[in-house]
Amino acid sequence: MTYQQQYQSSIANPEAFWREQANRVQWFKEPETILSKDANGIDRWYADGELNTAYLALDYHVLQGRGDQTALIYDSPVTDTRRSYSYRELTAEVARFAGALKARGVEKGDRVVIYMPMVPEAAIAMLACARLGAIHSVVFGGFAASELATRIDDATPKLILSASCGIEIDRVIEYKPILDEAIELAAHKPDGCIILQRDMSRCSLGDRDTDWHDAIAKAEPADCTPVGATDPLYILYTSGTTGKPKGVVRDNGGHAVAMKYSMEAVYDMGVADVFWAASDVGWVVGHSYIVYGPLLAGCTTVFYEGKPVRTPDAGAFWRVCEEYGVKGLFAAPTAFRAVRKEDPQCLLAKQYDLSQLKTIFMAGERLDPPTYDWVVEHIQRPVVDHWWQTETGWAIAGNHVGLGPVAVKAGSVTRPSPGFNVQVLDGRGQPVGANQQGSIAIKLPLPPGCLPTIWGDHDRFVSGYLGTFDGYYVSGDGGYLDDDNYLFVLGRTDDIINVAGHRLSTGEMEEVVAAHEAVAECAVIGQSSELKGEEPLGLVLLKDGVDVDEEALQQQLVQQVREKIGAVASFKSAVVVKRLPKTRSGKILRKILRNIANGEEYNTPSTIDDPACLSEIEQILSEKGIRK
């Protein structure tokens, strides 16, 4: 079927369309009910079906005679390590570690937090949890203790899995002290921790800790536990506008169907094809397209430790593609902007054989036309921009390579994926015409693979996503659809910014900055960055009578954000201002501040309390060379 046929079928008769896709998955108990409502009135897929995600990702392929095929390739230039696992080997490793978890009391429905670097054991831990029907929650290794503690308290894990350290380019980051501090800060205390000791920095183990290798030494391999399709597979926390992270819940059944379908339809990847998503398992891309998607599709996935353009090998993108025969490469535009900065003429790529590379995929942030044009010109491969969210788990829109790609339009993420009934709504929730801007929304039901709730806070899910317009999921982004149903995403409508593909809350950063004893009030906004897409900029109002050295204050605030949120926030600039622009009701006009910082035009709203402060802020930012 063509894209148009599949899309129309998925919208006109979603049950029939997703029944057909479900038939391509190996169920323990095939679902008879394809679409139904749960106790909260939320649409759910395959409610009476039973399966196991780890079985589908591993055991199934072994039983199909593909046990010797490479499942996972670990490439770590930061430790000069390369290792590969066949499907048979990875299945055995996962079964044994699942046995170690089971021996420590982990059962179906229990939560397990995984705070690990990009090492194969992180994927093994995820799949071992799935094998037992336990719910994993991976926390990005760059987060600070307070961020980890928040997630521990929300997920209330039985165990935490971690490592002695991670490697950031040429710097060792000690994980164990961060983990210990997080547990100390958290109200919830896990039953224990399993720690992977890494040779570059081993750690001391406490009473609650077990060495990873000791844990598996006497473990008996565990069988796959059948779970319901609507049982949770994982919780993944994403930034929320209130500063408190949201635990996005992903179920087993819809997720498995969506991942298998998307690998073929969106990425044109099949059995034995090599796929490399240059991301981290701490983010949704790592969940969907480093671990689950490729393995469910029977592909070979590349598990890369390091940042491809900031490692000892500056040509890492191209080296890895040649060495492993990568067919599909997926990374954020930030990575390619960095490649362009390091190697403007792309000379490094010419040193490698890229004949196996068919398509380059980009997502996670806006793909700017200069980056798109540069990659197409120098790599001579199709570049596919696609748009999705942590909440959806896979592409809302894109140029579907497996369904026949179509012509690209600059600035567009091409067409909605089958199953996503994308609409652009006005302020009353009514669809607008072609080429008219509004709020990007998805008409219910959402397709399989999307979140059905927020962990422990269903009211927040309803109010945040479903409560704005009846019958719609609101994406939080604005944009428009053109005459050909191409989607143009123009930007966020809340305070989430996108730093190098990482969605971070400016509200959360404001809480940290405002906690400084000299700060009376602040606003953190997103400022455009050539390298990272966006970076946070803090505008700080001091308390009356406070006299501080502004440079020293900036250093203190940068350090506070680093300690509380992590280096991933990329918070580097804090500017002292005399006033912040507000409405008469006291709301800070952050959108206007963004316009000022980025050198963009703006209209002074009639509701502003003090218009003169706008030119004042313009002058300050210009004098400091910060204004774009």
C-alpha positions in Angstrom: 0.0 0.0 0.0 1.1 3.5 -0.7 1.4 6.2 2.0 -1.8 7.8 0.9 -3.7 4.4 1.1 -2.3 3.6 4.5 -2.9 7.1 5.9 -6.5 7.2 4.7 -7.1 3.6 6.0 -5.7 4.5 9.4 -7.9 7.5 9.7 -11.1 6.1 8.2 -11.0 2.8 10.0 -8.3 2.8 12.7 -9.4 -0.5 14.2 -9.0 -2.4 11.0 -5.7 -0.8 10.2 -4.1 -1.5 13.6 -5.6 -5.0 13.7 -3.6 -5.7 10.5 -0.4 -4.3 12.0 -1.0 -6.3 15.3 -1.2 -9.5 13.2 2.4 -9.1 12.4 3.4 -9.3 16.1 3.8 -12.6 17.9 1.3 -12.6 20.8 1.1 -15.1 23.6 -2.6 -14.4 23.5 -3.9 -12.6 20.4 -6.2 -9.6 21.1 -9.8 -9.8 20.0 -10.6 -6.2 21.2 -8.5 -3.8 19.2 -9.7 -0.5 20.5 -11.5 0.2 23.8 -11.8 2.6 26.7 -10.2 2.0 30.0 -11.6 2.9 33.5 -10.5 6.6 32.9 -12.2 6.8 29.6 -8.9 6.8 27.7 -8.6 4.9 24.4 -6.5 1.8 24.7 -5.2 -0.7 22.2 -5.3 -4.5 22.4 -6.7 -4.6 25.9 -7.2 -8.3 26.0 -4.0 -9.3 24.4 -0.9 -10.8 26.1 2.8 -10.7 25.0 6.3 -9.9 26.2 8.4 -7.2 24.7 11.7 -8.8 25.5 10.5 -12.1 23.9 9.6 -10.2 20.7 12.9 -8.3 20.7 15.2 -11.3 21.4 13.8 -14.9 21.8 11.6 -14.7 18.8 14.5 -14.0 16.5 16.5 -16.9 17.9 13.6 -19.2 17.4 13.3 -18.0 13.8 16.9 -19.2 13.2 18.6 -15.7 13.4 20.4 -16.4 16.7 23.9 -15.9 15.1 22.9 -12.5 13.5 24.4 -9.5 15.3 21.9 -7.8 17.5 23.9 -5.1 19.2 27.2 -3.4 18.4 28.9 -1.5 21.2 31.3 1.2 20.0 33.1 3.3 22.7 35.8 5.6 21.4 36.0 7.2 24.9 37.2 3.8 26.3 38.6 2.4 23.1 36.2 -0.6 23.3 34.3 -2.4 20.6 32.1 -5.4 21.3 29.2 -7.1 19.6 26.4 -9.4 20.7 24.5 -11.9 18.6 20.8 -12.3 19.2 21.5 -15.6 20.9 24.2 -14.0 23.2 22.1 -11.0 24.0 19.1 -13.2 24.8 21.3 -15.2 27.2 22.7 -12.1 28.9 19.2 -10.6 29.4 17.7 -13.9 30.7 20.6 -14.2 33.2 20.3 -10.6 34.4 16.5 -11.0 34.7 17.2 -13.9 36.9 19.5 -11.7 39.1 16.7 -9.2 39.4 14.2 -11.9 40.2 16.4 -13.3 42.9 16.3 -9.8 44.5 12.5 -9.8 44.5 11.7 -8.0 41.4 8.3 -9.0 40.0 5.8 -8.0 37.4 4.7 -4.4 38.0 7.6 -3.5 40.2 9.6 -0.4 39.2 13.4 -0.4 38.6 15.3 2.9 38.0 18.3 2.6 35.6 20.9 5.4 36.0 23.7 4.3 33.7 26.0 5.4 30.9 25.8 4.2 27.3 27.1 0.7 27.9 25.5 -2.6 26.8 24.5 -3.4 30.3 22.0 -0.4 30.2 20.2 -2.1 27.3 20.5 -5.5 29.1 18.9 -4.0 32.2 16.0 -2.5 30.2 15.3 -5.8 28.4 15.7 -7.8 31.6 13.0 -5.7 33.3 10.7 -6.2 30.3 11.4 -9.9 30.4 10.0 -10.0 34.0 7.1 -7.6 33.3 8.8 -5.0 35.6 8.6 -1.4 34.7 11.9 0.4 34.1 12.6 4.1 34.3 15.8 5.1 32.7 17.3 8.4 34.0 19.8 10.2 31.8 23.3 9.9 33.3 23.9 13.6 33.0 21.2 14.6 35.6 22.2 15.8 39.0 21.3 14.2 42.3 18.2 16.3 42.9 16.8 15.4 39.5 17.4 11.7 40.1 15.9 12.0 43.6 12.7 13.5 42.2 12.3 10.6 39.8 13.1 8.0 42.6 10.3 9.5 44.7 7.8 9.5 41.8 8.6 6.0 40.5 9.2 4.4 43.9 11.6 1.7 42.5 12.3 -1.6 44.2 15.9 -1.5 42.9 18.2 1.0 41.3 20.7 -0.1 38.6 23.8 2.1 38.1 27.5 2.1 37.3 30.6 3.4 39.1 31.1 6.1 36.4 30.4 7.5 33.0 32.8 9.0 30.5 32.1 12.5 29.1 34.6 12.9 26.2 37.9 12.8 28.2 36.4 13.3 31.7 35.3 10.7 34.2 32.0 11.4 35.9 31.6 9.5 39.2 28.0 8.2 39.2 28.1 6.5 42.6 28.3 9.7 44.7 25.5 11.2 42.7 23.4 8.1 43.3 24.1 8.0 47.0 23.2 11.7 47.3 20.0 11.2 45.4 18.9 8.3 47.7 19.7 10.4 50.7 17.6 13.3 49.3 14.7 11.0 48.3 11.9 10.1 50.6 11.6 6.7 49.0 14.4 4.3 49.7 15.0 1.3 47.3 15.6 -2.2 48.6 19.0 -2.1 47.0 21.3 -1.1 44.2 23.2 -3.2 41.6 26.4 -1.4 40.5 28.4 -2.1 37.4 32.1 -1.5 38.2 34.0 0.1 35.4 37.8 -0.2 35.3 38.4 3.5 34.6 37.0 4.4 38.1 35.8 1.8 40.5 33.7 2.8 43.5 33.2 1.7 47.1 30.0 -0.3 47.7 27.8 0.3 50.7 25.4 -2.0 52.6 22.6 -1.6 50.1 24.9 -2.2 47.1 25.6 -5.4 45.1 28.4 -5.7 42.5 26.8 -6.3 39.0 29.0 -9.4 38.3 28.4 -10.8 41.7 24.6 -10.4 41.1 24.7 -12.5 37.9 27.4 -15.0 39.0 24.9 -17.5 40.5 21.7 -16.2 38.8 19.4 -18.7 37.0 18.1 -17.5 33.6 14.5 -16.2 33.9 11.8 -17.0 31.4 9.6 -14.3 29.8 6.6 -13.3 31.9 3.4 -12.8 29.9 2.0 -9.3 30.4 -1.2 -7.6 29.3 -0.9 -5.3 26.3 -2.0 -2.3 28.4 0.5 -3.1 31.3 3.3 -0.5 31.4 6.6 -1.3 29.8 8.4 1.8 31.1 8.2 5.2 32.6 10.2 8.0 31.0 10.3 11.4 32.6 10.1 14.5 30.4 10.3 18.1 31.5 7.0 19.7 32.6 6.0 23.4 32.6 5.5 23.4 36.4 9.1 22.3 37.0 8.1 18.8 38.1 8.9 16.2 35.5 6.2 14.1 34.0 6.4 10.4 34.0 5.3 9.3 30.5 3.9 5.8 30.6 4.4 3.5 27.6 2.5 0.2 27.4 3.7 -3.1 26.1 1.2 -4.0 23.3 0.7 -0.8 21.4 4.4 0.1 21.8 5.5 -3.2 20.2 3.1 -2.8 17.3 4.1 0.8 16.7 7.8 0.2 16.9 7.7 -2.6 14.4 5.5 -0.7 12.1 7.6 2.5 12.3 10.9 0.8 11.6 9.5 -0.3 8.3 7.2 2.6 7.3 9.3 5.5 8.6 12.8 4.2 8.4 12.6 1.4 5.7 14.6 -0.9 8.0 14.2 -4.7 8.0 15.8 -7.9 9.2 19.6 -7.7 9.4 19.7 -4.0 8.4 22.1 -1.8 10.6 20.5 1.2 12.3 22.3 3.8 14.3 20.5 6.3 16.4 23.2 8.5 17.8 21.4 9.3 21.1 21.3 8.1 24.7 19.1 5.6 26.3 18.1 8.3 28.8 16.0 9.9 26.1 13.0 8.7 24.2 15.1 8.2 21.0 17.3 5.8 22.9 14.2 3.8 24.1 12.5 3.7 20.8 15.3 3.5 18.3 18.5 2.3 20.0 16.9 -0.5 22.0 13.3 -1.5 21.2 12.6 -0.5 17.6 15.6 -2.1 15.9 15.5 -5.3 18.0 11.7 -5.8 17.5 12.4 -5.4 13.7 15.3 -7.9 13.8 17.9 -5.2 12.9 21.4 -4.7 14.2 21.5 -1.6 16.4 24.6 0.5 17.1 25.1 1.4 20.8 27.6 4.3 20.8 29.3 5.7 23.9 30.4 9.2 23.4 29.5 12.3 21.3 30.4 11.5 17.6 31.8 15.0 17.0 33.5 15.5 20.4 35.3 12.2 20.8 38.9 11.3 19.9 37.7 10.4 16.5 36.4 13.6 14.8 35.1 11.6 11.9 33.2 9.2 14.1 29.9 9.5 12.2 31.5 8.3 9.0 33.9 5.8 10.6 31.0 4.0 12.3 28.9 4.0 9.1 31.7 2.4 7.2 32.8 0.0 9.8 29.4 -1.5 10.6 27.6 -0.9 7.3 25.1 1.5 8.7 22.0 1.8 6.4 20.1 4.4 8.5 21.7 7.1 10.6 19.5 9.1 13.0 20.8 12.1 15.0 19.7 15.6 16.1 20.5 18.5 13.8 22.8 19.8 16.6 25.2 16.9 15.8 25.5 17.8 12.2 25.9 21.5 13.0 28.9 20.5 15.1 30.2 18.3 12.3 29.9 21.3 9.9 31.8 23.5 12.4 34.6 21.0 12.8 34.9 20.1 9.1 33.2 22.7 6.9 34.1 21.0 3.6 33.2 17.6 5.0 36.6 16.2 4.0 36.5 13.5 6.7 33.5 11.9 5.1 35.5 11.4 1.9 37.9 9.2 3.8 35.3 6.6 4.4 33.2 4.2 2.3 29.6 5.3 2.9 28.0 3.1 0.2 25.8 1.2 2.7 24.4 4.4 4.1 21.0 5.0 2.4 19.3 7.7 4.5 20.0 10.2 7.2 17.2 11.0 9.7 17.0 14.1 11.9 14.6 14.9 14.7 14.5 16.3 18.2 14.7 20.0 17.2 14.2 22.3 14.3 16.2 21.3 11.2 17.5 24.6 9.9 17.8 24.9 6.1 21.6 25.6 6.1 22.3 22.4 8.0 19.9 20.4 5.7 21.5 21.8 2.6 25.0 21.2 3.8 24.4 17.5 4.6 22.6 16.9 1.3 25.4 18.6 -0.7 28.3 16.8 1.0 26.9 13.4 1.9 24.7 13.0 -1.2 22.0 11.1 0.7 18.3 11.8 1.4 17.9 13.7 4.6 14.6 13.0 6.4 13.3 15.5 9.0 10.6 14.1 11.2 8.8 15.3 14.2 7.7 13.5 17.3 7.6 13.8 21.1 8.5 11.8 24.2 4.8 11.4 24.7 4.1 9.9 21.3 7.1 7.6 21.2 7.4 7.7 17.4 7.0 10.1 14.5 3.9 12.2 14.3 5.0 13.4 10.9 7.8 12.7 8.5 8.8 11.6 5.0 8.1 7.9 5.2 10.9 6.2 3.4 9.4 2.8 3.7 6.1 4.0 2.0 7.8 5.9 -0.8 9.4 9.2 0.0 8.0 12.4 -1.5 9.4 15.8 -2.4 10.8 17.8 0.5 9.6 21.3 1.3 12.0 23.6 3.3 10.9 24.0 6.9 8.3 21.2 6.7 8.4 17.8 8.5 6.4 16.5 5.5 3.2 14.6 6.1 1.4 13.1 9.2 2.2 9.4 9.9 -0.5 6.9 9.5 -2.6 6.8 12.6 -2.0 10.5 13.5 -5.0 12.6 12.5 -3.2 15.9 12.7 -5.3 19.1 12.9 -4.4 22.7 13.3 -6.9 24.5 15.7 -7.7 28.0 16.5 -8.2 29.4 20.0 -11.8 27.9 20.1 -10.6 24.4 19.1 -11.9 24.7 15.6 -9.8 23.5 12.6 -8.3 26.3 10.5 -7.8 26.4 6.8 -4.7 25.5 4.9 -1.7 27.7 5.5 -3.3 29.2 8.6 -1.4 29.0 11.9 -2.7 27.6 15.1 -2.2 24.9 17.7 -1.1 21.5 16.4 -3.3 18.9 17.8 -4.1 15.2 17.1 -7.7 14.1 16.9 -8.4 11.1 19.2 -7.8 8.2 19.3 -4.1 8.5 19.4 -2.4 5.6 17.5 -0.7 2.7 19.4 2.5 3.6 21.1 1.4 6.9 22.5 1.1 7.6 26.2 -2.2 6.7 27.9 -1.4 8.6 31.2 1.2 10.2 33.4 2.6 7.9 36.1 0.7 8.5 39.4 -1.0 11.7 38.1 -3.7 11.0 35.6 -5.3 14.4 36.2 -2.2 16.0 35.0 -2.3 14.0 31.8 -5.9 15.0 31.1 -5.4 18.7 31.9 -2.0 18.9 30.2 -2.9 17.1 26.9 -6.6 16.4 26.6 -8.2 19.2 28.5 -7.7 22.1 26.2 -9.9 21.0 23.3 -12.5 18.3 23.5 -11.6 15.2 21.5 -8.0 16.3 20.8 -4.5 15.7 22.1 -2.7 19.1 22.2 1.0 18.8 21.2 2.1 22.1 22.8 3.5 23.2 19.4 2.2 25.8 16.9 2.3 25.6 13.2 0.2 25.0 10.0 -0.7 22.5 7.3 -0.3 23.6 3.7 -2.4 22.8 0.7 -0.6 19.4 0.3 -1.1 18.5 3.9 2.6 19.1 4.7 3.1 20.0 8.3 5.2 23.0 9.4 6.1 23.1 13.1 6.9 26.7 14.2 7.8 26.2 17.9 6.6 25.5 21.4 3.7 27.2 23.0 5.0 26.6 26.6 8.3 27.1 28.4 10.0 24.0 27.2 13.2 24.7 25.2 15.2 22.3 23.1 18.9 22.2 23.9 20.8 19.9 21.5 17.7 17.7 21.1 17.0 17.6 24.9 13.7 19.0 26.0 14.3 21.0 29.2 12.0 23.2 31.3 13.0 26.9 31.7 10.6 27.0 34.6 12.7 24.4 36.4 15.8 26.4 35.7 14.1 29.5 37.0 13.4 27.8 40.3 17.1 27.1 40.7 18.2 30.6 39.7 15.6 32.2 42.0 16.9 30.2 44.9 20.1 32.3 45.0 20.1 34.6 48.0 20.8 37.7 45.8 18.0 37.1 43.3 14.6 38.6 43.7 13.1 37.4 40.4 14.2 35.9 37.2 13.2 34.7 33.8 14.9 32.0 31.8 14.3 32.0 28.1 15.5 30.1 25.1 18.0 31.9 22.8 18.8 30.5 19.4 22.2 28.8 19.2 24.0 27.9 16.0 25.4 24.7 17.5 22.7 23.5 19.9 19.5 24.9 18.4 18.6 26.7 21.7 20.4 27.6 24.9 19.0 29.1 28.1 19.6 32.7 29.0 18.8 34.0 32.5 17.6 37.5 33.1 18.0 38.3 36.8 16.4 41.0 39.0 18.4 41.5 42.2 17.0 42.1 45.6 16.9 45.7 46.7 20.1 46.9 48.4 22.1 43.9 47.1 25.5 44.8 45.7 27.2 41.9 43.9 29.9 41.3 41.3 27.9 40.4 38.2 30.5 38.1 36.8 30.8 36.2 40.1 27.1 36.0 40.4 26.8 34.5 36.9 29.4 31.8 37.8 27.5 31.0 41.0 24.2 30.7 39.1 25.8 28.5 36.4 27.2 26.2 39.0 23.8 26.0 40.8 22.0 25.0 37.7 24.7 22.5 36.9 24.4 20.9 40.4 20.6 20.9 40.4 19.8 20.0 36.8 23.1 18.9 35.3 25.5 20.0 32.6 22.9 19.0 30.0 21.0 22.3 30.7 23.9 24.2 29.0 23.1 27.2 31.3 26.0 29.6 30.7 24.6 33.2 30.7 22.9 35.2 33.5 22.4 38.9 33.0 21.3 41.4 35.7 18.5 43.7 34.6 16.7 46.4 36.4 13.2 45.4 35.5 11.4 42.5 33.8 8.5 43.2 31.4 5.2 42.2 32.9 1.5 42.4 32.2 -0.6 44.4 34.6 -1.6 41.2 36.3 2.1 40.4 37.0 2.8 37.8 34.2 6.3 38.0 32.8 6.2 38.5 29.0 8.6 35.7 28.2 7.8 35.6 24.5 8.8 39.2 24.1 12.0 38.5 26.0 12.8 35.7 23.6 12.2 38.0 20.6 14.5 40.7 22.2 17.3 38.2 22.9 17.1 36.8 19.4 17.0 40.2 17.7 13.5 39.6 16.4 10.7 42.1 15.9 7.9 42.3 18.4 4.8 44.3 19.2 4.5 46.0 22.5 1.3 44.6 24.0 -1.3 46.9 25.4 -1.3 44.9 28.7 2.3 45.7 29.5 2.8 47.5 32.8 6.0 49.3 32.0 6.9 49.6 28.2 10.1 51.5 28.8 11.8 48.4 30.3 11.8 46.7 26.9 14.3 49.2 25.3 16.3 49.0 28.5 16.7 45.3 28.2 17.6 45.6 24.5 20.3 48.0 25.4 21.8 45.8 28.2 21.8 42.7 26.0 23.3 44.6 23.1 26.0 46.1 25.3 27.0 42.7 26.6 27.0 41.3 23.1 24.3 38.8 24.0 21.5 40.0 21.7 21.5 38.2 18.4 
